[in-house]
């Protein structure tokens, strides 16, 4: 890949955003011509369009789009990472890659405060979060719009279909569906600390 695109990042993509965030967005893996090129999650690819527009709408981002790592995009109370840190073969992560990267995801999750939230974009991200937290997958089945109390009830895991071109083009995920999930996340992370730590599994 680097030989074909010498200007690309072509390396593990680190998390992007507020180090003290109460919201961690977990995607799948760097896109071939997105984060693999820019070095910043969901930057420069189609999936980032809906994600950043929605984060901006709910006050988690100062701009509605990010096309390069050198842009003025800043996240507030939000950080973005991926279940898999490097571009996977054929642009599709394998279980082995997700397992190899799970320790990095666990470190990302460990920075969240009590009452924090995780937004998992797709089933692979959802399962990776549960494994990183030591949770049983069978106790928290993935479903778009679901909310799960995890980490002993100290964190809330919210599920959404991934905002990929395929999902949005086929209308499996609409803008309104995604906004509804992020709206629920925003309510949770901005609730008083005494209430935010209490989660319910949908």
Secondary structure, 3 states (H helix, E strand, C coil): CCCCCCCCCCCCCCCEECCCCCEEEEECCCCCCCHHHHCCCCCCCHHHHHHHHHHHHCCCECCCCCCCCCCCCCECCEEEEECCCCCCHHHCCCHHHHHHHHHHHHHHHHCCCCCEEEEEECHHHHHHHHHHCCCCHHHCCCCCCCEEEECCCCEEEEEECCCCHHHHHCCCCCHHHHHHHHHHHHHHHCCCHHHHCCCCCC
